Amino acid sequence: MKPAVALLFTLVLSVAASAQTQLEVRFLDEVKPLSVGKDIRFEVVAALGGGKTSKMNIDQLEFTQTPEGWASVMPTDDPTVGVLTVKKLVSGGGIFDETEYAIKAAIKGEGSGRIKSKSRFRLETGLPLVPLNMFYSWDGTSWKAFDAGTLSQLDAKKNFRTSDPAALEVVKLDGVFYAKWLAEATSPVEVTVTFPNGEKASLTLEYQGSKKAAETAPPPDNTPPAAGAMDADIEKLLREISDSISLLTSYEGKSFMLADTRRKWIVDGLKRSKRMIGEYRGERKGEFADAHNGLVNDAFGARVKYRESGSSGNVPAKELELLSENERDVLMAK
């Protein structure tokens, strides 16, 4: 025989690691009987292995439900304790109710800010290489270039000298000798080659010109997120705030602390949506601002009802306002 109310909580934790993290929901209040408006405090415990466990922060989890919208999940003053409030029962919660109620949780993304690490690039001219072409003549009028075999008899280190080794040196690349500038010299530099037969030849080089450089432009600071990437985040937040305000019309909590927790969550949500709409640069800015301001007005007119723990049903419920008039003015989106 199945229980009167089958209440099943399934939690799934999506992580990058290959090992699956096991989560357990531990209810801190009696679950049965299940009824609309009932509060059930709970905590979520993660198994770390080796018999060790750790409590999860409720605001690190994102919840989905089956049937959709049968309950709401709110945090409390204790970050590891949440409150599940039953919003509706699909079949009324009768004694033969066999509906399976499920709630799933996954690690949620925090906020909508995005940061891209982007490299900058620089193009710069180097110091020049000057080819040193060598020739020979038998009569002083007809000159022939050294062939590869003759050049192979010369060594850049042994046969060449410069008057300023810090500014200029001689190197051999692919069989060709070059005068390589090492610095932007302000004075002429003399290059001397001593041939295998003891003859010497010299020439003077002067450095002219300056190095040039160009680099990519730096990315702009505080680049606002793309409008398309924020649409879904703003819509989701406004929907959650709207659902929470609607729930308050039928909510009656057991303590001031839980009532004030719900009030703070709505106020914080309105602060976040105002900030996100202010950063938004898309075409729907006016639409989102109107929706946000409508929720601010709804919150200003709403009240959270609660009865102190232990009070009987015939004791009048107390009311806690969500927003003061000053808070309403501050939270309005321009």
Summary of the structure (lengths in Angstrom):
residues: 334
radius of gyration: 39.3
end to end distance: 59.0
largest distance: 129.4
contacts: 814
relative contact order: 0.10
helix: 24%
strand: 29%
